[in-house]
Amino acid sequence: MKNPELRKKVKYVCVYGYKGEKVKQALRRDGRFDKTVLKTRCVLSEPETSVDTEMSQLVDGLDGKSHQGRKGEMLIVKVKRIGRVSQPQPDSLEDWDNTPTEELSVPSGVTLEAALSPQKPTTTDTVKTQLQSKEAGKDGSSLVVKQKRQKIPNSKEILSILRSQYAGLVDHLKERENLKKPSDVQQFLREEFGKKTQSFQEVKKVKRLIELSASVCQVRIEGNAKGTGFLLFEKFILTNAHVVHQIYEPITNKLQQSVTVTFDFEDLDERTQQIPVQSEVVAYGKVDSGCVDFALLELSSDPDITLPSSLLDSFSFPSLEGGICIIGHPEGGVKKTDPCFIIQHGDRTQAVEKHVRENEEFLYVINNRYFEEKWDIGTHLPRDTEKITYDTCFFHGASGSPVFNEYCQLIAMHTAGYSYQGKRGKTQSVIEYAIPLSGILEEIIIQVVRRKRVDVLQGFLSQRSMKLDVVMERVKAQSDNASLVKAFQEKLPVNSNSSATDQGEQRTFHQFLFDKATGVKATGVDATGVDATGVDATGVDATGVDA
């Protein structure tokens, strides 16, 4: 409280608010609270239920609540500080300018208790009358309203940094883009700014991303959020291998604990549908360099569960630059999106140096030599063409998130970042990266051939497109390697429901996948889907192979 005498005399104070206004506005207008409550991160906490109300929420949500459910007793809340900031930060643009502050003064002849008493409910007419009297200078109340402008914190320091960096940035830009005159630089910046600001502003793209987000899920182990995944095709979920690495047994190729996914975790207050994942892993790949990090999981069959659309339909190859959008569950929270931009290979070192300059307080034990030794940033990172790099706010919990390009096409899977332990043990990331989906698909096809999962291959073939045909051609080229020849020359499993005469000559996996004359069409799978007959020349039906 502003007045220390008030804290000595009363335990609770009553605050009134108008419908439609924020909690912070009501407390500010009340006039009795210290500015610390308004300028640091505080909430109104209900001691009995531990429910917190943010300062930015409307007071309407508190109206009608009662103490311990007792009729006629007002709800009791405590002001609780949940965070500190070195410089007070506003929660909206309204707080920067024209912020009214109300000061309480005690007129002569009025006791302190009377001045400190709770506000009385005010009608609309009363408010109107008070405002009119203030404007006319006739208001006899002791309320003093001041208008004051607040300075943006550290504005001089920020301006100084920007000015010191400007010349170097312009020189770098001229060299990289081969610009000669200042007017060339201005024109380039106008064009680039226009491109970046328009990347995901079109309503059509926003709607499309919302549609695609329905296929993004949170991966949970024993009920605890561990990462993000998405429905690749049919009932198969793709995520990062490191999301399930601790419970994956490579010898048996099975998960050792219960795994579920939920596609509808978008609101903390709503119940979600948990869909169980089968213990056997369809495909799995992980190397320490981070270039391979995927796990293909299979959902348990349940006729009562309706799955969203497959994202493989929107597959495409990544570009070297441009805008991207990540959809996932960062920090184990609700589903979110983060539009950002690809950091090109040649700009990665500069991006790392920029992060170091801007986060010196976190890098108190880290220097350039550390970066060189830990990640080989100076030599390897700029030339690493297998990863897509960018700067995002998606950290823990977002691993396995799909990455879409400016045309809402699925191009990669968000995987990790070059992280370090900063001040007070807080994890920071210098730069983040995703693995292109094309390479993941190639490795999945090879693994399911080795494991003779014809049902997975059929599901993949049902999504065939010109871009996926490119992936298949790359797999075909790899199938000639000595280590893969045997697997691709294996015969397809025999369907126990069909006789040997019905099946005719049994074909190999190589023929099944790559023989366009007798393979793709003869299997009953064409570029658009499954043929109406559903049965190919080998007796393998369109939904899988009978046990």
C-alpha positions in Angstrom: 0.0 0.0 0.0 1.1 3.6 -0.6 0.3 4.7 3.0 2.1 2.7 5.7 -0.6 3.7 8.2 -3.2 1.7 6.2 -1.3 -1.5 6.6 -1.2 -1.1 10.3 -5.0 -0.5 10.6 -6.6 -2.9 8.2 -6.1 -6.5 6.9 -8.2 -6.2 3.8 -9.3 -3.4 1.5 -12.2 -3.5 -0.9 -11.7 -2.6 -4.5 -14.4 -1.8 -7.0 -14.0 -2.2 -10.8 -16.1 -1.3 -13.9 -17.2 -4.0 -16.2 -14.8 -4.4 -19.2 -11.8 -2.9 -17.5 -8.6 -4.7 -16.6 -7.6 -5.6 -13.1 -4.5 -3.3 -13.4 -6.7 -0.4 -14.4 -9.0 -0.9 -11.4 -6.1 -1.1 -8.9 -4.5 2.0 -10.4 -7.7 4.0 -10.2 -8.2 2.9 -6.6 -5.2 5.0 -5.8 -4.1 3.2 -2.6 -1.6 0.7 -4.0 2.1 1.3 -4.3 3.5 1.6 -7.9 5.4 -1.7 -7.3 2.2 -3.6 -7.7 1.6 -2.0 -11.1 5.2 -2.0 -12.4 6.4 -5.5 -11.5 4.8 -8.8 -12.5 2.1 -9.4 -9.9 -1.1 -11.4 -9.9 -4.2 -11.6 -7.7 -4.0 -15.0 -6.0 -6.9 -16.8 -4.3 -5.2 -18.5 -1.3 -7.8 -21.3 -1.0 -7.8 -22.4 -4.7 -4.3 -21.2 -5.8 -6.0 -19.6 -8.8 -4.1 -16.6 -10.1 -5.7 -13.7 -12.0 -3.3 -11.7 -14.3 -3.2 -7.9 -14.2 -4.2 -7.9 -17.9 -7.4 -9.9 -17.3 -10.8 -8.3 -17.1 -12.4 -7.7 -13.7 -15.5 -9.4 -15.0 -14.0 -12.8 -14.2 -13.9 -11.9 -10.4 -17.4 -10.6 -10.2 -19.8 -12.8 -8.4 -17.2 -15.1 -6.8 -17.6 -15.5 -3.0 -15.3 -16.4 -0.1 -15.3 -20.2 0.5 -18.6 -20.4 -1.5 -20.5 -18.5 1.2 -23.2 -16.3 -0.1 -22.8 -12.7 0.7 -19.1 -12.9 1.5 -16.8 -11.2 -1.0 -13.9 -13.1 -2.6 -10.6 -12.6 -0.8 -7.4 -12.4 -2.9 -3.8 -11.5 -2.2 -1.5 -9.5 -4.4 1.4 -11.8 -5.2 4.6 -10.9 -7.0 5.7 -13.7 -9.4 8.6 -12.0 -11.2 11.1 -9.2 -11.0 12.3 -6.9 -13.7 15.3 -4.5 -13.5 13.3 -1.8 -15.3 9.5 -1.6 -15.0 7.8 -2.8 -18.2 4.3 -1.9 -19.3 1.8 -4.5 -20.3 0.4 -2.4 -23.1 1.2 0.7 -25.1 -1.3 2.6 -23.0 1.1 2.5 -20.1 3.9 4.4 -22.0 1.9 7.6 -22.4 -0.8 9.7 -20.8 -1.0 7.4 -17.8 -3.4 8.9 -15.2 -2.2 8.6 -11.6 -4.6 9.2 -8.7 -3.2 10.6 -5.4 -5.2 10.4 -2.1 -5.0 13.5 0.1 -6.7 14.0 3.4 -8.8 17.2 3.6 -8.9 19.1 6.9 -11.6 17.8 9.2 -11.6 14.3 7.7 -10.2 11.4 9.7 -7.6 9.1 8.3 -10.0 6.1 8.7 -12.6 7.9 6.5 -10.1 8.7 3.8 -8.8 5.2 3.8 -12.3 3.6 3.6 -13.1 1.5 0.5 -14.6 3.2 -2.5 -18.3 3.2 -2.9 -19.9 1.9 -6.0 -20.4 4.7 -8.5 -23.2 5.0 -10.9 -22.7 6.1 -14.5 -24.4 9.5 -13.8 -22.2 10.1 -10.8 -19.1 9.5 -12.9 -20.3 11.8 -15.6 -21.1 14.5 -13.1 -17.6 14.2 -11.5 -15.9 14.4 -14.9 -17.9 17.5 -15.8 -17.1 19.2 -12.6 -13.4 18.4 -12.9 -13.3 19.9 -16.4 -15.0 23.1 -15.1 -12.6 23.2 -12.1 -15.5 23.0 -9.6 -14.9 19.6 -8.2 -14.6 19.9 -4.5 -13.1 16.4 -4.0 -9.6 15.8 -2.9 -8.8 13.6 -5.9 -5.9 15.0 -8.0 -5.4 13.7 -11.5 -2.0 14.1 -13.1 -1.0 13.4 -16.7 2.6 12.3 -17.1 4.7 10.9 -19.8 7.0 7.9 -19.2 10.4 7.6 -20.9 11.2 4.3 -22.6 13.7 2.5 -20.4 17.3 2.5 -21.6 16.4 4.5 -24.8 19.6 6.4 -24.9 21.7 3.2 -24.6 19.6 1.5 -27.2 20.0 4.4 -29.6 23.8 4.5 -29.0 24.1 0.7 -29.8 22.1 1.0 -33.0 24.2 4.0 -34.2 27.4 2.2 -33.4 26.4 -0.9 -35.4 24.8 0.8 -38.3 27.9 1.6 -40.4 29.2 -2.0 -40.1 25.9 -3.4 -41.1 25.7 -1.2 -44.1 29.2 -2.2 -45.2 28.4 -5.9 -44.8 25.1 -5.4 -46.8 26.9 -3.6 -49.6 29.5 -6.4 -49.9 27.0 -9.2 -49.7 24.4 -7.8 -52.1 26.9 -5.9 -54.4 25.3 -2.5 -53.7 27.2 0.6 -54.7 25.3 3.7 -53.8 23.3 4.7 -50.6 20.2 4.9 -52.7 20.7 1.2 -53.7 20.9 0.3 -50.0 17.7 2.2 -49.2 15.8 0.5 -52.1 17.1 -2.9 -51.0 15.9 -2.4 -47.4 12.5 -1.2 -48.6 12.0 -4.3 -50.7 13.3 -6.7 -48.1 11.2 -5.1 -45.3 8.1 -5.4 -47.5 8.8 -9.1 -48.2 9.3 -10.0 -44.5 6.3 -8.1 -43.1 4.0 -9.7 -45.7 5.2 -13.3 -45.2 2.3 -14.4 -42.9 0.0 -11.5 -42.9 -2.4 -12.6 -45.6 -5.6 -14.0 -44.2 -5.6 -16.9 -46.6 -2.2 -18.0 -45.2 -3.3 -17.6 -41.6 -6.4 -19.7 -42.2 -4.4 -22.4 -43.9 -1.9 -22.5 -41.0 -4.8 -22.9 -38.6 -6.1 -25.8 -40.6 -2.6 -27.4 -40.6 -2.2 -26.9 -36.9 -5.0 -29.4 -36.3 -2.6 -32.1 -37.2 0.0 -31.0 -34.6 0.1 -32.9 -31.3 1.8 -32.9 -28.0 3.8 -36.0 -27.1 3.4 -37.2 -23.5 5.3 -39.9 -21.6 3.4 -41.3 -18.6 1.1 -38.2 -18.9 4.0 -35.7 -18.8 4.6 -33.4 -21.8 7.9 -34.2 -23.5 7.7 -32.8 -27.0 5.7 -32.1 -30.1 4.8 -34.3 -33.1 2.5 -34.3 -36.1 0.4 -36.7 -38.1 2.6 -37.5 -41.1 0.1 -39.9 -42.8 -2.6 -42.3 -41.8 -2.0 -43.2 -38.2 1.8 -42.5 -38.0 3.2 -39.7 -35.9 6.6 -38.1 -36.6 8.6 -36.5 -33.8 12.3 -36.2 -32.7 14.1 -39.3 -31.5 15.4 -37.4 -28.5 11.8 -36.9 -27.3 11.5 -40.6 -26.6 15.2 -41.5 -26.4 15.2 -42.2 -22.7 12.5 -44.8 -22.9 13.5 -46.4 -26.3 15.0 -49.9 -26.2 17.0 -50.4 -29.5 17.3 -54.2 -29.1 13.6 -54.8 -28.9 12.7 -51.6 -30.9 10.1 -50.8 -28.3 9.1 -48.0 -25.9 9.5 -48.9 -22.3 6.8 -46.5 -20.9 3.3 -45.4 -21.9 3.2 -42.7 -24.6 0.2 -40.7 -25.6 -0.5 -37.8 -27.9 -3.1 -35.1 -27.9 -4.1 -32.9 -30.8 -6.4 -30.6 -29.0 -4.3 -29.1 -26.2 -5.1 -25.5 -27.1 -6.7 -24.2 -23.9 -5.5 -24.9 -20.3 -9.1 -25.1 -19.1 -10.3 -27.7 -21.6 -10.0 -31.5 -21.3 -8.0 -33.1 -24.0 -8.3 -36.5 -25.8 -5.4 -38.8 -25.1 -4.6 -41.2 -27.9 -2.2 -44.1 -27.0 0.9 -44.9 -29.0 1.9 -48.5 -29.8 5.1 -49.6 -28.0 6.8 -50.8 -31.2 8.6 -48.0 -33.0 8.1 -47.9 -36.8 11.4 -46.1 -37.6 14.1 -44.5 -35.5 17.3 -42.5 -36.2 19.6 -40.5 -34.0 23.2 -39.3 -34.4 25.2 -37.0 -32.1 25.7 -34.4 -34.8 21.9 -33.7 -34.8 21.6 -34.2 -38.6 19.5 -37.4 -37.9 17.0 -37.2 -35.1 13.5 -38.7 -35.8 11.1 -41.3 -34.5 8.0 -42.5 -36.4 5.4 -43.7 -34.0 2.2 -45.6 -34.6 -1.1 -44.7 -33.0 -3.2 -47.5 -31.5 -6.3 -48.3 -33.7 -9.6 -47.1 -32.4 -12.6 -46.8 -34.6 -14.1 -44.2 -32.3 -11.2 -41.8 -32.8 -11.2 -39.4 -35.8 -7.8 -38.3 -36.8 -6.9 -35.0 -38.5 -5.5 -34.7 -42.0 -2.1 -35.9 -42.9 0.6 -33.3 -43.3 2.5 -35.3 -45.9 0.0 -34.0 -48.5 1.7 -30.5 -48.1 5.3 -31.8 -48.3 7.9 -29.7 -50.2 11.6 -29.0 -50.3 13.1 -26.1 -48.3 14.6 -23.0 -49.8 17.8 -21.2 -48.7 15.9 -18.1 -47.5 12.5 -16.7 -46.7 9.9 -16.8 -44.0 8.9 -19.9 -42.1 6.3 -20.7 -39.4 6.7 -23.3 -36.6 3.7 -24.8 -34.9 4.2 -26.6 -31.6 4.0 -26.8 -27.8 6.9 -24.8 -26.4 7.7 -25.3 -22.7 5.0 -28.0 -22.6 2.3 -25.4 -22.9 -0.7 -25.0 -25.3 -0.3 -25.1 -29.0 1.4 -21.9 -30.5 2.9 -20.6 -33.7 6.1 -18.7 -34.2 6.8 -17.0 -37.6 10.5 -16.3 -38.2 13.0 -16.2 -41.0 15.7 -18.6 -42.2 19.2 -17.5 -41.4 21.2 -18.2 -44.6 24.5 -20.2 -44.4 26.7 -17.1 -44.9 24.9 -15.2 -42.2 25.1 -17.8 -39.4 28.4 -16.6 -37.9 27.1 -13.0 -37.8 23.9 -14.2 -36.1 26.0 -16.0 -33.4 28.1 -12.9 -32.8 25.0 -10.8 -32.5 23.6 -13.1 -29.9 26.8 -13.0 -27.9 26.9 -9.2 -27.9 23.2 -8.9 -26.9 23.5 -11.5 -24.1 26.8 -10.7 -22.4 25.1 -11.0 -19.0 24.3 -14.6 -19.6 27.6 -15.4 -21.3 29.8 -14.6 -18.3 31.8 -17.9 -18.6 31.6 -18.3 -22.4 33.8 -16.9 -25.1 34.4 -17.5 -28.8 36.8 -20.4 -28.1 34.0 -22.2 -26.3 31.8 -21.9 -29.3 34.5 -23.1 -31.6 35.3 -26.2 -29.4 31.7 -27.1 -28.5 29.9 -26.6 -31.9 32.6 -25.8 -34.4 30.6 -22.6 -35.2 33.4 -20.9 -37.0 34.0 -23.6 -39.6 31.3 -26.2 -39.6 28.1 -24.2 -38.9 28.4 -21.9 -41.9 28.9 -24.9 -44.3 26.3 -27.2 -42.7 23.8 -27.5 -45.6 21.8 -30.3 -43.9 20.2 -28.0 -41.4 17.8 -25.0 -41.7 18.8 -22.4 -39.1 16.7 -19.5 -37.7 16.0 -17.6 -34.5 12.9 -18.6 -32.6 11.4 -18.5 -29.1 10.5 -22.2 -29.3 12.8 -24.1 -26.9 12.0 -27.1 -24.6 8.8 -29.0 -25.5 8.8 -27.8 -29.1 11.1 -30.5 -30.4 9.3 -32.3 -33.2 7.3 -29.3 -34.4 6.5 -29.1 -38.1 8.1 -26.2 -40.0 6.2 -24.6 -42.9 7.4 -22.2 -45.6 5.7 -19.0 -46.8 3.4 -21.1 -49.0 2.2 -23.2 -46.0 4.1 -26.3 -47.2 5.7 -28.7 -44.8 9.5 -28.5 -45.3 11.2 -29.6 -42.1 11.0 -30.7 -38.4 12.1 -28.3 -35.7 14.8 -30.2 -33.7 17.0 -28.3 -31.4 19.3 -25.3 -30.8 22.9 -24.6 -30.0 22.3 -24.2 -26.3 24.3 -23.4 -23.2 23.8 -22.9 -19.5 23.6 -19.2 -18.8 23.4 -17.2 -15.6 21.6 -18.9 -12.7 21.5 -22.1 -14.8 19.0 -20.7 -17.3 19.2 -22.5 -20.7 19.9 -20.2 -23.6 20.1 -20.9 -27.3 22.4 -19.1 -29.7 20.7 -20.3 -32.9 18.0 -23.0 -33.6 17.7 -25.5 -36.4 15.4 -27.9 -38.2 16.1 -31.0 -40.2 14.6 -31.0 -43.8 11.8 -33.5 -44.1 13.1 -35.0 -47.4 16.1 -36.7 -45.7 13.9 -38.0 -42.9 11.4 -39.6 -45.4 14.3 -41.3 -47.3 15.5 -42.9 -44.1 12.0 -43.9 -43.0 11.4 -45.8 -46.3 14.7 -47.6 -46.0 14.0 -48.7 -42.4 10.5 -49.9 -43.1 11.7 -52.0 -46.0 14.3 -53.6 -43.7 11.5 -54.3 -41.2 9.1 -55.5 -44.0 6.4 -53.0 -42.9 4.4 -53.1 -46.2 1.4 -51.4 -44.5 3.6 -48.3 -43.8 4.9 -48.3 -47.4 1.4 -48.5 -48.7 0.3 -45.6 -46.6 3.2 -43.6 -47.9 2.5 -44.5 -51.5 -1.1 -43.4 -51.2 0.2 -39.9 -50.7 2.4 -39.9 -53.9 3.1 -36.6 -55.6 5.7 -35.3 -57.9 7.8 -34.1 -55.0 7.5 -37.4 -53.2 8.6 -39.1 -56.4 11.8 -37.2 -56.1 12.3 -38.7 -52.7 11.6 -42.1 -54.1 14.2 -41.7 -56.8 16.8 -40.8 -54.2 15.8 -44.0 -52.2 16.1 -46.0 -55.4 19.7 -44.7 -55.9 20.6 -45.7 -52.4 19.0 -49.2 -52.8 21.9 -50.2 -55.0 24.3 -49.9 -52.1 25.8 -53.1 -50.9 24.3 -52.7 -47.5 20.8 -52.3 -48.8 20.6 -54.6 -51.8 19.6 -57.7 -49.8 16.7 -55.8 -48.0 15.3 -54.4 -51.2 15.5 -57.8 -53.0 13.5 -59.5 -50.3 10.1 -60.9 -51.4 6.9 -59.2 -50.1 5.3 -61.1 -47.2 2.5 -63.5 -48.4 -1.0 -62.6 -47.5 -2.3 -65.6 -45.5 -5.9 -64.9 -46.7 -4.9 -65.4 -50.4 -4.0 -68.7 -52.1 -0.6 -69.1 -53.9 -2.3 -69.2 -57.3 -4.1 -65.9 -56.6 -0.9 -64.2 -55.7 0.9 -65.1 -58.9 4.7 -64.4 -58.9 5.8 -62.8 -55.7 7.6 -59.5 -56.2 10.4 -57.9 -54.3 10.3 -54.6 -52.3 12.4 -53.0 -55.1 9.7 -53.9 -57.7 6.9 -52.9 -55.4 8.4 -49.4 -54.9 10.1 -48.6 -58.1 8.7 -50.6 -61.0 6.3 -48.1 -62.5 5.0 -50.5 -65.1 4.1 -53.4 -62.8 4.8 -51.8 -59.4 3.0 -48.6 -58.6 -0.1 -49.2 -60.8 -0.2 -53.0 -60.2 -0.2 -52.6 -56.5 -3.5 -50.7 -56.7 -1.8 -47.5 -55.6 -1.5 -44.6 -58.1 -0.4 -41.0 -57.7 -3.7 -39.9 -56.2 -4.6 -42.8 -53.9 -5.7 -46.4 -53.7 -7.5 -48.2 -56.6 -11.0 -49.3 -56.0 -10.1 -52.9 -56.1 -7.7 -52.5 -53.1 -5.8 -55.7 -54.0 -2.6 -55.9 -56.0 -1.1 -58.8 -58.0 0.6 -60.1 -54.9 -2.5 -60.3 -52.7 -1.5 -57.4 -50.5 -4.6 -55.4 -49.7 -4.7 -51.6 -49.6 -4.7 -51.3 -45.9 -1.9 -53.7 -44.9 -0.6 -57.2 -44.8 -2.5 -59.9 -42.9 -0.5 -61.5 -40.0 
